[in-house]
Amino acid sequence: MRTLAVMSQKGGTGKTTVAVHLAVAAWAKGQRRVLMADIDPQRSAAEWRRARAGAGPSLIESKPSALFVAQQAAQRAGVDLMIIDTRPAGDGEAAEAIRAADLCLVVLRPSFFDLKTVQRMVDITRAMNKPAVFLLNQVPPRRGEREPPALREAMATLRGRGLTLAPVGLRARVIYQNAVARGLTALDTEPAGAAAREVGLLWAHLAPVLWPSRPVGTPVDYTRLAVARLARVTTGRAGGVAAAE
């Protein structure tokens, strides 16, 4: 079983929306058994799951201190992927989620205030020797063929600090909020739409990091493999963050 922690250092980044979309993408596209662990006291992910009628990822509400026990139970139950939805800016709670994770996905907007909070998350993940990838969310639309200045500046800032930037950004789209309000995602409501395509692209990049291929019988160092995979993905797209239009 692999564990993905979806995190942010401040509120309002759309972290939970990203988490539930990735959970549905993994469940639907990869035919995997997916469990969400909601450790955010606001319980937004849990509310989303209660509003969802029918099949989808499972969800448990948990305290950060109970994550290890929850992981062990999930693994015994045959879960393939646990996605942890964390509380923003909770250093102690963030540390519990990072400790449990194979990969940390740090969600932020391309804004001055979000970028100011990045270093704390970098310090925690590096201190715990866990791979982290930074996802730009709620990205403004292009103007013609040009990306907005806020996005270009955010990408330059993150890369200038030597951080791993997800090669797919998620645009600011009303469909995300409209879908989650009904317990759905953009993949459910408009599976051929731009939002569903960009979520699918993002999951297509994250899945091989969580489940890296290796020769049979080779010992697995998931941290090393994840870092190597993310480095290849990031440097392989010189054009910057892609997003479906």
C-alpha positions as a Markdown table, in Angstrom:
| # | Residue | x | y | z |
|---|---|---|---|---|
| 1 | Met | 0.0 | 0.0 | 0.0 |
| 2 | Arg | 1.2 | 3.5 | -0.8 |
| 3 | Thr | 0.3 | 6.7 | 1.1 |
| 4 | Leu | -0.1 | 10.2 | -0.4 |
| 5 | Ala | -0.3 | 13.2 | 2.0 |
| 6 | Val | -2.1 | 16.2 | 0.5 |
| 7 | Met | -0.9 | 19.3 | 2.4 |
| 8 | Ser | -0.8 | 23.0 | 2.5 |
| 9 | Gln | 0.7 | 25.5 | 4.9 |
| 10 | Lys | -2.2 | 27.9 | 4.8 |
| 11 | Gly | -6.0 | 27.7 | 4.2 |
| 12 | Gly | -7.8 | 28.5 | 1.0 |
| 13 | Thr | -5.5 | 26.7 | -1.4 |
| 14 | Gly | -8.2 | 24.1 | -2.5 |
| 15 | Lys | -6.3 | 21.3 | -0.8 |
| 16 | Thr | -9.3 | 19.1 | 0.0 |
| 17 | Thr | -10.7 | 19.6 | -3.5 |
| 18 | Val | -7.4 | 18.4 | -4.9 |
| 19 | Ala | -7.4 | 15.4 | -2.5 |
| 20 | Val | -10.9 | 14.2 | -3.4 |
| 21 | His | -10.2 | 14.6 | -7.2 |
| 22 | Leu | -7.0 | 12.6 | -6.9 |
| 23 | Ala | -8.8 | 9.9 | -4.9 |
| 24 | Val | -11.5 | 9.5 | -7.5 |
| 25 | Ala | -8.9 | 9.6 | -10.3 |
| 26 | Ala | -7.0 | 6.8 | -8.6 |
| 27 | Trp | -10.1 | 4.8 | -7.9 |
| 28 | Ala | -11.7 | 5.2 | -11.4 |
| 29 | Lys | -8.6 | 5.2 | -13.7 |
| 30 | Gly | -6.4 | 2.8 | -11.9 |
| 31 | Gln | -9.0 | 0.4 | -10.6 |
| 32 | Arg | -7.3 | 0.7 | -7.2 |
| 33 | Arg | -8.8 | 0.3 | -3.7 |
| 34 | Val | -8.5 | 3.9 | -2.4 |
| 35 | Leu | -9.0 | 5.1 | 1.2 |
| 36 | Met | -9.1 | 8.7 | 2.2 |
| 37 | Ala | -8.0 | 9.6 | 5.8 |
| 38 | Asp | -9.5 | 12.9 | 6.8 |
| 39 | Ile | -7.4 | 14.3 | 9.7 |
| 40 | Asp | -8.5 | 18.0 | 9.1 |
| 41 | Pro | -10.8 | 19.0 | 12.0 |
| 42 | Gln | -13.0 | 20.8 | 9.5 |
| 43 | Arg | -13.9 | 17.3 | 8.1 |
| 44 | Ser | -14.5 | 18.7 | 4.6 |
| 45 | Ala | -13.5 | 15.5 | 2.9 |
| 46 | Ala | -15.8 | 13.6 | 5.1 |
| 47 | Glu | -18.7 | 15.9 | 4.3 |
| 48 | Trp | -17.9 | 15.4 | 0.6 |
| 49 | Arg | -18.0 | 11.6 | 1.0 |
| 50 | Arg | -21.3 | 11.7 | 2.8 |
| 51 | Ala | -22.8 | 13.8 | 0.0 |
| 52 | Arg | -21.6 | 11.3 | -2.6 |
| 53 | Ala | -24.3 | 8.8 | -3.6 |
| 54 | Gly | -23.0 | 5.5 | -4.9 |
| 55 | Ala | -19.5 | 4.1 | -5.4 |
| 56 | Gly | -16.3 | 5.8 | -4.8 |
| 57 | Pro | -13.2 | 5.9 | -2.6 |
| 58 | Ser | -13.8 | 4.9 | 1.0 |
| 59 | Leu | -13.1 | 7.4 | 3.8 |
| 60 | Ile | -12.3 | 7.4 | 7.5 |
| 61 | Glu | -12.1 | 10.2 | 10.0 |
| 62 | Ser | -9.0 | 10.1 | 12.0 |
| 63 | Lys | -6.8 | 11.9 | 14.4 |
| 64 | Pro | -3.2 | 12.5 | 13.3 |
| 65 | Ser | -1.9 | 10.4 | 16.3 |
| 66 | Ala | -4.0 | 7.4 | 15.0 |
| 67 | Leu | -2.6 | 7.4 | 11.5 |
| 68 | Phe | -0.2 | 4.6 | 12.0 |
| 69 | Val | -2.9 | 2.3 | 13.3 |
| 70 | Ala | -5.2 | 3.4 | 10.5 |
| 71 | Gln | -2.5 | 2.6 | 8.0 |
| 72 | Gln | -1.9 | -0.9 | 9.4 |
| 73 | Ala | -5.6 | -1.6 | 9.3 |
| 74 | Ala | -5.9 | -0.4 | 5.7 |
| 75 | Gln | -3.0 | -2.5 | 4.6 |
| 76 | Arg | -4.5 | -5.6 | 6.2 |
| 77 | Ala | -7.8 | -4.8 | 4.4 |
| 78 | Gly | -6.1 | -4.7 | 1.0 |
| 79 | Val | -6.2 | -1.0 | 0.4 |
| 80 | Asp | -3.8 | 0.1 | -2.5 |
| 81 | Leu | -3.7 | 3.8 | -1.8 |
| 82 | Met | -4.3 | 5.9 | 1.3 |
| 83 | Ile | -4.7 | 9.7 | 0.7 |
| 84 | Ile | -4.4 | 11.8 | 3.8 |
| 85 | Asp | -6.3 | 15.2 | 3.8 |
| 86 | Thr | -4.4 | 17.2 | 6.4 |
| 87 | Arg | -5.0 | 20.4 | 8.4 |
| 88 | Pro | -3.4 | 23.5 | 7.0 |
| 89 | Ala | -0.5 | 25.0 | 9.0 |
| 90 | Gly | -0.6 | 22.4 | 11.8 |
| 91 | Asp | 3.1 | 21.6 | 12.1 |
| 92 | Gly | 2.7 | 18.8 | 14.7 |
| 93 | Glu | -0.2 | 17.3 | 12.7 |
| 94 | Ala | 1.7 | 17.8 | 9.5 |
| 95 | Ala | 4.6 | 15.9 | 10.9 |
| 96 | Glu | 2.4 | 12.9 | 11.6 |
| 97 | Ala | 1.1 | 12.9 | 8.0 |
| 98 | Ile | 4.5 | 13.3 | 6.5 |
| 99 | Arg | 5.8 | 10.5 | 8.7 |
| 100 | Ala | 3.1 | 8.2 | 7.3 |
| 101 | Ala | 3.5 | 9.3 | 3.7 |
| 102 | Asp | 5.4 | 7.8 | 0.8 |
| 103 | Leu | 4.9 | 11.1 | -1.1 |
| 104 | Cys | 3.8 | 14.6 | 0.0 |
| 105 | Leu | 1.8 | 16.8 | -2.3 |
| 106 | Val | 2.0 | 20.4 | -1.2 |
| 107 | Val | -0.8 | 22.5 | -2.6 |
| 108 | Leu | -0.5 | 26.3 | -3.1 |
| 109 | Arg | -1.8 | 29.1 | -5.2 |
| 110 | Pro | 0.5 | 31.2 | -7.4 |
| 111 | Ser | 0.3 | 34.1 | -5.0 |
| 112 | Phe | 2.7 | 36.1 | -2.9 |
| 113 | Phe | 1.2 | 35.0 | 0.4 |
| 114 | Asp | 1.2 | 31.3 | -0.5 |
| 115 | Leu | 4.8 | 31.4 | -1.7 |
| 116 | Lys | 5.8 | 33.0 | 1.6 |
| 117 | Thr | 4.6 | 29.9 | 3.5 |
| 118 | Val | 6.5 | 27.3 | 1.4 |
| 119 | Gln | 9.8 | 27.2 | 3.3 |
| 120 | Arg | 8.2 | 25.8 | 6.5 |
| 121 | Met | 6.8 | 22.8 | 4.5 |
| 122 | Val | 10.2 | 22.3 | 2.8 |
| 123 | Asp | 12.0 | 22.3 | 6.1 |
| 124 | Ile | 9.6 | 19.6 | 7.6 |
| 125 | Thr | 9.7 | 17.3 | 4.6 |
| 126 | Arg | 13.4 | 17.5 | 4.2 |
| 127 | Ala | 14.1 | 17.0 | 7.9 |
| 128 | Met | 12.0 | 13.8 | 7.7 |
| 129 | Asn | 13.6 | 12.7 | 4.4 |
| 130 | Lys | 10.3 | 12.5 | 2.6 |
| 131 | Pro | 9.9 | 13.4 | -1.1 |
| 132 | Ala | 7.6 | 16.4 | -1.8 |
| 133 | Val | 6.1 | 17.8 | -4.9 |
| 134 | Phe | 4.5 | 21.2 | -5.1 |
| 135 | Leu | 1.3 | 21.7 | -7.0 |
| 136 | Leu | 0.1 | 25.1 | -8.2 |
| 137 | Asn | -3.7 | 25.1 | -7.9 |
| 138 | Gln | -6.3 | 27.7 | -8.9 |
| 139 | Val | -4.1 | 28.9 | -11.7 |
| 140 | Pro | -5.5 | 31.8 | -13.7 |
| 141 | Pro | -6.3 | 31.1 | -17.3 |
| 142 | Arg | -3.9 | 31.9 | -20.1 |
| 143 | Arg | -4.2 | 35.1 | -22.1 |
| 144 | Gly | -3.9 | 34.0 | -25.6 |
| 145 | Glu | -0.7 | 31.8 | -25.6 |
| 146 | Arg | 0.8 | 33.5 | -22.6 |
| 147 | Glu | 0.6 | 32.3 | -19.0 |
| 148 | Pro | -0.3 | 34.9 | -16.4 |
| 149 | Pro | 2.6 | 36.7 | -14.7 |
| 150 | Ala | 1.6 | 35.3 | -11.3 |
| 151 | Leu | 2.1 | 31.7 | -12.6 |
| 152 | Arg | 5.4 | 32.5 | -14.3 |
| 153 | Glu | 6.7 | 34.2 | -11.1 |
| 154 | Ala | 5.5 | 31.3 | -8.9 |
| 155 | Met | 7.2 | 28.7 | -11.1 |
| 156 | Ala | 10.5 | 30.7 | -11.1 |
| 157 | Thr | 10.4 | 31.1 | -7.3 |
| 158 | Leu | 9.8 | 27.4 | -6.6 |
| 159 | Arg | 12.4 | 26.2 | -9.1 |
| 160 | Gly | 14.8 | 28.9 | -7.9 |
| 161 | Arg | 14.6 | 27.2 | -4.5 |
| 162 | Gly | 15.4 | 23.9 | -6.0 |
| 163 | Leu | 11.9 | 22.5 | -5.3 |
| 164 | Thr | 10.1 | 19.9 | -7.3 |
| 165 | Leu | 7.1 | 21.4 | -9.2 |
| 166 | Ala | 4.3 | 19.2 | -10.5 |
| 167 | Pro | 4.4 | 19.4 | -14.3 |
| 168 | Val | 0.6 | 19.8 | -14.3 |
| 169 | Gly | -1.1 | 22.7 | -12.7 |
| 170 | Leu | -4.9 | 22.9 | -12.0 |
| 171 | Arg | -6.7 | 25.9 | -13.4 |
| 172 | Ala | -9.2 | 28.0 | -11.5 |
| 173 | Arg | -12.5 | 26.4 | -12.7 |
| 174 | Val | -16.0 | 26.7 | -11.3 |
| 175 | Ile | -16.6 | 23.1 | -12.1 |
| 176 | Tyr | -14.4 | 21.9 | -9.2 |
| 177 | Gln | -16.4 | 23.7 | -6.5 |
| 178 | Asn | -19.8 | 22.9 | -8.1 |
| 179 | Ala | -18.9 | 19.2 | -8.3 |
| 180 | Val | -17.6 | 18.7 | -4.8 |
| 181 | Ala | -20.6 | 20.5 | -3.4 |
| 182 | Arg | -22.7 | 17.5 | -4.6 |
| 183 | Gly | -20.2 | 14.8 | -3.5 |
| 184 | Leu | -18.8 | 14.5 | -7.0 |
| 185 | Thr | -15.8 | 15.6 | -8.9 |
| 186 | Ala | -15.1 | 17.0 | -12.3 |
| 187 | Leu | -14.3 | 13.5 | -13.5 |
| 188 | Asp | -17.9 | 12.5 | -12.6 |
| 189 | Thr | -19.8 | 15.5 | -14.0 |
| 190 | Glu | -17.7 | 16.3 | -17.2 |
| 191 | Pro | -15.4 | 13.3 | -17.8 |
| 192 | Ala | -14.4 | 14.7 | -21.2 |
| 193 | Gly | -13.9 | 18.2 | -19.9 |
| 194 | Ala | -10.8 | 20.2 | -19.4 |
| 195 | Ala | -10.8 | 19.9 | -15.6 |
| 196 | Ala | -11.1 | 16.1 | -15.8 |
| 197 | Arg | -8.3 | 16.0 | -18.3 |
| 198 | Glu | -5.9 | 18.0 | -16.1 |
| 199 | Val | -6.7 | 15.9 | -13.0 |
| 200 | Gly | -6.1 | 12.8 | -15.1 |
| 201 | Leu | -2.7 | 14.2 | -16.3 |
| 202 | Leu | -1.7 | 15.0 | -12.7 |
| 203 | Trp | -2.6 | 11.5 | -11.5 |
| 204 | Ala | -0.7 | 10.0 | -14.5 |
| 205 | His | 2.4 | 11.8 | -13.2 |
| 206 | Leu | 2.0 | 10.9 | -9.5 |
| 207 | Ala | 1.1 | 7.2 | -9.9 |
| 208 | Pro | 4.5 | 6.1 | -11.2 |
| 209 | Val | 6.1 | 8.0 | -8.4 |
| 210 | Leu | 4.0 | 6.1 | -5.9 |
| 211 | Trp | 4.5 | 2.8 | -7.7 |
| 212 | Pro | 7.9 | 3.0 | -9.4 |
| 213 | Ser | 8.8 | 0.1 | -11.6 |
| 214 | Arg | 11.9 | -2.0 | -10.7 |
| 215 | Pro | 13.5 | -5.3 | -11.6 |
| 216 | Val | 12.1 | -8.3 | -9.8 |
| 217 | Gly | 13.9 | -9.1 | -6.6 |
| 218 | Thr | 15.5 | -5.6 | -6.3 |
| 219 | Pro | 15.2 | -4.0 | -2.8 |
| 220 | Val | 12.9 | -1.0 | -2.8 |
| 221 | Asp | 14.1 | 2.4 | -1.7 |
| 222 | Tyr | 10.9 | 4.3 | -2.3 |
| 223 | Thr | 12.3 | 7.7 | -1.3 |
| 224 | Arg | 15.2 | 7.5 | -3.7 |
| 225 | Leu | 13.0 | 6.2 | -6.5 |
| 226 | Ala | 10.4 | 8.9 | -5.9 |
| 227 | Val | 13.0 | 11.7 | -6.0 |
| 228 | Ala | 14.5 | 10.3 | -9.1 |
| 229 | Arg | 11.2 | 9.9 | -10.9 |
| 230 | Leu | 10.1 | 13.4 | -9.9 |
| 231 | Ala | 13.4 | 14.9 | -11.1 |
| 232 | Arg | 12.9 | 13.2 | -14.5 |
| 233 | Val | 9.3 | 14.4 | -14.8 |
| 234 | Thr | 10.2 | 18.0 | -13.8 |
| 235 | Thr | 13.2 | 18.4 | -16.1 |
| 236 | Gly | 11.5 | 16.6 | -18.9 |
| 237 | Arg | 9.0 | 19.5 | -19.4 |
| 238 | Ala | 11.0 | 22.5 | -20.1 |
| 239 | Gly | 7.9 | 24.4 | -21.1 |
| 240 | Gly | 6.6 | 24.6 | -17.6 |
| 241 | Val | 3.4 | 23.7 | -15.9 |
| 242 | Ala | 0.9 | 22.1 | -18.3 |
| 243 | Ala | -2.8 | 22.5 | -17.8 |
| 244 | Ala | -5.7 | 21.3 | -20.1 |
| 245 | Glu | -7.5 | 24.2 | -21.7 |
